[in-house]
């Protein structure tokens, strides 16, 4: 990761760590970089945060000043920007969003011409420009860029999603929690077009309420909504709709691991999985791996981040991958996590299998999991500390095949994450605390966050 761009773009508090000056310079660089030998075209989407509008304006100013044309999708999802960038031959795409973060944060995600996360060399060039006093040439006369209303691109993406459904949803009662974010209009349009009886919450954005007690990080309201309205299923998206988690007809949560299990099993039963493996991150639950073992389905593990899942899938030709948090990637249909596509695929599995979501997930037992975040004096020194390493080895030996330990650096915060999975919550607590005690004994623990 660089100084500004992490695994999911340049993210920070709007007006403080991420400013309009940053956005303007990013636009200036991209317009210049892609416009060296032709008229560059860049497509931009945004979520519903109040600050998204000012970042959109700043990016447009920078792009057009460098001679690029900026095509505006307006409020839309990250996967729609990925789709439109790829399908309509743009040089790159930009999504303005901080995903599941609170409204006062925002972010700039860059997408390459293939609809994938931007190459590191381009990000490195942008970061160097942000920190330099270098001047790029301004376009003049007829070479100055323009902005173009491109809502038609968003509508074409909605049409693409609708085309992927295998059956009508007529008679299905579906709940949607749009997180007051990117899907506040799109999600209902898709499910209505497919014939569902659609019930929606989290669809009244005001610029300040994105992800507030709603969406994929706050599922209690959707669980109540599903039960009170006797719905067949509920789907919750995050702020930019690249994630989806589900709630079954009993009000129980179906997370990303369970979604991957359900769809991998569905493909396997229909001889459509081929020789593909399921690509997970190291944070996936042990129960998923044991369930896949029972089905004879292989899997791979990557570092945390859908970026790494996508890279593995692309390099090895795998069809399905994702994260416990709900970033699910369907290899032949999208190049990034797509919440609406995930919901459509869960509906496909339910309808074609003639089973409820609770029945589809029944073959996977979720192991209790505990994660604690700890702030230490130095992350690398703590990981290398013999006392800490010994505590980890001891915990792993005691758990054997019925649990696991994961100790890793956060990719977005200055802390370590200590995770345990075991047959009981008490065992998880015991093992995590033993490792934290070793950090304390080594004099490296500042506090448990």
Buried (B, 14 or more C-beta within 10 A) or exposed (E): EEEBBBBBBBBBBBEEEBBBEBBBBBBBBBBBBBBEEEEBBBBBBBBBBBBBBBBBBBBBBBBBBBBBBBBBBBBBBBBBBBBBBBEBEBBBBBBBBBBBBBBBBBBBBBBBBEBBBBEEEBBEBBBEBBEEEEEBEEBEEEEBBEBEEBEEBBBBBBEBBBEBBEEEBEEBBBBBBBBBBBBBBBBBBBBBBBBBBBBBBBBEBEEEBBBBEBBBBBBEBBBBBBBEEEBBBBBBBBBBBBBBBBBBBEBBBBBBBBBBBBBBBBBBEEEEBEEBBBBBBEBBBBBBBBBBEEBEBBBBBBBBBBBBBBBBBBEBEBBBBBBBBBBBBBBEBBBBBBBBBBBBBBBBBBBEBEBBBBBBBEEBEBBBBBEBBBBBEEBEEBBEBEBBBEBBEBBBEBBEEBBBBBBBBBBEEEBBBBBBBBEEEEBBBBBBBBBBBBBBEBEBBEEBE
